[in-house]
Amino acid sequence: MALTQQQTADIESAMADFLATGRTPVELREKMEIGFRIKGQSVVIFERRPFWPYSDEMIERVVAKATYVRRTHCWRIYWQRADLKWHAYYPQAEALLFEEFIALVDEDESACFWG
């Protein structure tokens, strides 16, 4: 089941704030960008950059995923391992607020999201 219109608007606002904080330095934004997509009840954060050595070809790497669980009213947090499968993020696999998920991704204490 998809997110409500209000949830989608709240996510888009929170992500706009996150992206505006300058995760990517201004001088690199033409070459690398961070974005997100909403699909169903999940939000995926990704980075897009040139595929080396073919600088005009872009590749996308997923960074993190949060899936809203309506039954428990929380967000489950995932990261993608080298096996290209989503795994629960420990030490904190759930967050009550979407903004908590963004903060965990930004802090990346375990170097799971950004490497």
N, C-alpha and C positions, 0 to 999 in steps of 0.2 A: 504494500500500500504506500502510495506516495505521500510526501510531506504536504502539510497544509500550505495555503498561500501565505499565511502569516509566518509560519516557520521558514519558508523559502525566502521571504523578504528579510527576516531577521538574520538568516545565514548569509545572504548576499551583503547585508550591511556590515556584519562582523568580518566577513572576508575582505570587503573593501577597505576597512580599517587596517586589517592585517597586512594587506598588500601595499597600502600607502605608507606603512612604517618604514619602508625602504629595505625590505629583505634583500632585494637585488639593488646593488649600487646603480645610481643614475647612469653612469657612463657605460654600463653593461646591459642596460635594459633593451637595447636594440638587438643584442646578440642572445640574451637569455631572459626568459620571463617565467614568472610563477603564476599559476592560475588554478582554477578549481572548476569542477563540474558537479552538478547535482543529478543523480539518477536514482529514481525510486526514493528510498528512504536513506540513501547514502550520499556522502560528500567526499570527493576525492581531490586531494591537493596534488598538483604535479608541477614539474619544471620542464620547460621546453628550451632546448639549446641546439646549436649547430652540430651536425654529425661530422666529427673529425674523420678524415681530412677534407670532406666535402662540405665546405662552409655554407653553401646555399641550401643544403638539405637539413631539415630540422628533425630532431628526435624528441620523444617525450619520455620522461621518467616519472613514475608515480612516487610520491613522497609519503603520504599518509591517507588513511580512510577512516571515516567515522560513520557508523550506521545507527540510526535512531530506532530504538526498540519501544514501540508504543505501549506495550504491556507493562514495562517497568519504568517508562518515562526517563530513559537515560540514553546516552550515546556510548556505543561500544567502539573502542579505539583499536585500530589495526596498523601494522606496518608490513611491508613486503620484504621478505627475505630473499636470498640468492636463488631459492627454488621457484621464485616468481609467484608464490602463494601468499595470501594474506594470513598473518598470524596476530593473535591478540597481543597488544602492547603491555608488557609488564615492565615496570612496577604498577602501572595504573591502567587497567583494561576498560574502565568505564568512567564516564563523567556525567554529572547531572546537567551541566550547561554546555552548549556548543563552544562558548568562549573558553572554557576549561580545556577543551580539546585543542583549540588554537594555541593556547599558552603552552601546553605540553609539546606541541610540534615546534613552536618557536624556541623553547628552552632546549629541547632535545638532549636531555641529560645522559641518555644511554647511547647516543649517536646512532640511533636506529633510523631516524627519518632523513636527516641530511647527510649522514655518512661519517 
